[in-house]
Amino acid sequence: MAVLVLSGVLALVVAGCLCVVWAARGGPRWARAVATATLTAGELMRRAGRTGRSSGSGSDD
């Protein structure tokens, strides 16, 4: 089940990256919307990773 979920997430990430490339080349409006959502999600994940690392305990017991 976990493999199925991770495969789905990976497919969404790849599709989002393809939409970013397509939108950069002047793709349709829906591709630009997906690209914007993908870039926004990436930025949010990057910011969440920064704050999570700075407040981490340092051990993973």
C-alpha positions as MATLAB code, in Angstrom:
seq = 'MAVLVLSGVLALVVAGCLCVVWAARGGPRWARAVATATLTAGELMRRAGRTGRSSGSGSDD';
ca = [
       0.000    0.000    0.000;
       2.820    2.391    0.882;
       4.495    1.694   -2.456;
       1.263    2.611   -4.235;
       0.989    5.904   -2.350;
       4.626    6.787   -2.957;
       4.263    5.932   -6.646;
       1.286    8.275   -6.859;
       3.203   11.084   -5.159;
       6.145   10.545   -7.488;
       3.834   10.672  -10.522;
       2.362   13.974   -9.292;
       5.825   15.455   -8.771;
       6.989   14.425  -12.233;
       3.794   15.784  -13.820;
       4.249   19.060  -11.943;
       7.828   19.391  -13.150;
       6.763   18.731  -16.723;
       4.098   21.427  -16.419;
       6.716   23.887  -15.152;
       8.861   23.222  -18.234;
       5.864   23.359  -20.571;
       4.594   26.612  -19.027;
       8.047   28.167  -19.403;
       7.807   27.442  -23.114;
       4.384   29.103  -23.373;
       2.007   26.235  -22.657;
      -1.755   26.511  -22.157;
      -3.325   28.330  -19.243;
      -4.007   25.156  -17.237;
      -0.337   24.152  -17.500;
       0.665   27.561  -16.174;
      -1.757   27.124  -13.266;
      -0.320   23.698  -12.428;
       3.208   25.100  -12.733;
       2.366   27.915  -10.335;
       0.897   25.432   -7.854;
       3.963   23.203   -8.177;
       6.400   26.064   -7.607;
       4.353   27.325   -4.647;
       4.271   23.854   -3.083;
       8.024   23.529   -3.574;
       8.625   26.867   -1.907;
       6.411   25.906    1.034;
       8.248   22.596    1.426;
      11.586   24.383    1.328;
      10.508   26.835    4.025;
       9.067   24.034    6.163;
      12.346   22.143    5.854;
      14.313   25.157    7.046;
      12.210   25.715   10.156;
      12.030   21.983   10.934;
      15.784   21.538   10.847;
      16.527   24.521   13.040;
      14.138   23.355   15.784;
      15.027   19.639   15.602;
      16.343   17.733   18.594;
      19.258   16.207   16.717;
      18.485   12.561   17.523;
      16.038   10.155   15.958;
      15.467    7.553   18.708;
];
